[in-house]
């Protein structure tokens, strides 16, 4: 799925075209990403399930990978690369959860330390359901259930990753599994109604599809930030972002969509006579102006996960 956007020569060429403002991911970083490419889908899956959002998970994974790149000289054993990356990503996820105010409401009911009887997972077929529901658990239980029941890490590996003991991991697993078994049926997420943002995104999409780049730029603030996965993180005004779209020879179109209860933009590409989702763009606005854009064109695993969950609209 989406093979045309997986580390293609076009992607690498685009990375060479970007200038050097706040943070440009140079060719050395691109080489590092190639080295860890076999781990990225699993890392993203873990971060996405820890945060409850495929896009938040991607953002956190991007930060974790960049941190690992900056500290790569600290890794003496190449065989330890996988647990090392997971540990960095895990710590980033914990920081995210702690800083997200809405976590209090989501976890309040399940935050107790009651002693419960062990509950065994229902088997591999339940893995996908477990992944979606762990967001209702406190962070340690969430991590232990994911790492054991979904990613099949050993108790010792999990203990090292979450900063606990094997006994502590067993206790967290028992609590987490019991709470998951007791969860009521989960309602389908309804996206919040934000008429102002919806109108802004409709206007953005109309101008984008019309290739009216001056009109698109007029919708953004002077200090708007841009993040293009694997490529760029800095000021939108210093990037060739819209120029790259203008130069693209691939047939594409943009449309509003709802992903995981959040309104965002979907970029479709044409394959023969069929239009298919290729990647997502996340827009944030303040005071009627776009102040942040996150473009996930190099992250096909996001759509793979969302499609498997059946939450795309």
Order of alpha helices (4+ residues) and beta strands (2+ residues): alpha-beta-alpha-alpha-alpha-alpha-alpha-alpha-alpha-alpha-alpha-alpha-alpha-beta-beta-alpha-beta-beta-beta-beta-alpha
